[in-house]
Amino acid sequence: MQNTFDFIFDTRLYQHNLVSTDDGAYVKDIGKYFPAHDAVLIDDNPMHAKLHPTRTYMITPFYGNESDVELKRVASFLTSKPQ
């Protein structure tokens, strides 16, 4: 079954994609999957963005809030960037 967001995101990184740094932090290394300058990490955990802080778009965690608009904010950010 295809995920609803597969048409937007090339790669989705989950907990099993975290890598350990020398100081013991667990981060998402977008450079492992594609050139980091061509990618944006969208995450709700600032520790995951430690390797690529300038290539990260931070979002608020989603906890089932019916009035959540975070996905609309992300969509606006993504569509406003030059291709």
C-alpha positions in Angstrom: 0.0 0.0 0.0 1.4 3.4 -1.0 1.8 6.0 1.7 -0.1 9.3 1.2 3.1 11.3 1.3 5.3 9.2 -1.1 4.6 11.7 -3.8 6.3 14.4 -1.7 9.1 12.7 0.0 11.9 10.7 -1.7 13.1 9.2 1.6 11.7 8.9 5.1 14.0 8.3 8.0 12.9 6.6 11.1 14.5 5.5 14.4 16.3 2.6 12.7 18.0 5.1 10.4 19.6 7.0 13.3 23.4 6.9 13.4 25.6 7.3 16.5 28.1 10.2 16.6 31.4 10.2 18.5 29.7 11.9 21.5 27.0 9.2 21.7 24.2 11.3 20.1 21.8 9.6 17.7 21.2 11.7 14.5 19.7 11.4 11.1 22.5 11.7 8.5 20.9 12.9 5.4 24.2 12.7 3.6 24.1 8.9 3.8 21.1 8.9 1.4 21.8 11.8 -1.0 23.9 15.0 -1.3 23.1 16.9 1.9 23.0 20.2 0.0 20.1 18.8 -2.1 18.0 17.7 0.9 16.0 19.0 3.8 15.5 17.1 7.0 12.0 17.7 8.5 11.9 16.6 12.1 10.5 17.3 15.5 13.6 16.4 17.5 16.5 18.9 17.4 19.0 16.2 18.4 18.3 14.3 15.2 19.4 17.4 13.2 22.8 17.8 14.9 24.7 16.9 11.7 22.7 19.2 9.4 21.3 22.1 11.4 21.1 24.5 8.5 19.4 21.9 6.3 16.7 21.1 8.9 13.1 22.4 9.1 11.9 21.8 12.7 8.3 21.0 13.3 6.2 20.6 16.4 5.4 17.0 17.5 1.9 15.7 16.5 -0.1 14.1 19.3 -3.5 13.7 17.7 -4.5 17.4 18.0 -7.5 17.9 15.7 -6.6 21.5 15.1 -3.0 20.7 14.2 -1.8 22.8 11.1 1.8 21.6 11.1 1.5 19.7 7.8 0.1 22.8 6.1 3.0 24.8 7.4 5.5 22.2 6.0 3.7 22.1 2.7 3.9 25.9 2.5 7.6 25.8 3.2 8.3 23.1 0.7 6.3 24.8 -2.1 8.0 28.1 -1.5 11.5 26.8 -2.1 13.1 27.2 -5.5 13.5 23.8 -7.3 
